[in-house]
Amino acid sequence: MTNLNSAPRITLSHGEIGKTYQVVKIAGRDETIKHINDLGLIMDSTVTLVNSAAGNMILNIKEARIGIGKDLADKVTVVEVG
C-alpha cells in the first residue's frame, strides 16, 4: 500500500482517468468547502476519476458518480492510492 505521507500530492484536476485517489486537503472559503463536502468529497475519502473532458470531470465516489468542473477540482488535493 502507498505511504500517503510520501506520495506526491496533486490537485484532482491533474488526476489520470482510471486511477483512484484519496482526498488529503480541500481548499477554499467555508461555503466552497461545504459544497465540495456535500458532493461527497470529504477528507480521507477515496475517489476514482472516470472521465475528463474540457476541464469537467466525472468521478466515482462510493457507489455514486458525480460531475464537477475544473474550478472545484483545483481545490481538492489528493494522493494516488492502490
Steps between C-alpha positions, in 0.01 A plus 500: 500500500617854426636706787275807477753722677762448230267472199497797262209737556312635202174682446218281380496692171843348423385143567511222243193317372456161663714575806376510858594779740456589865397854593764659726401869488215721387572870450267796466253707693272330751204491260717352223633229732144424616383468138788264417424295815129487407601342167667218695859619479605501864836462670643147472233387254602310188401607153558351155533722194266350239525756221622851427418733213552873459581535871183326618544176689285198577590335830402180675450559871382194691215370282414833336626693200524877513615768262711798603671781317869586496440788742393259776746226402784753545401541865527128585847364574541125469757219509485188285411179680508136401 
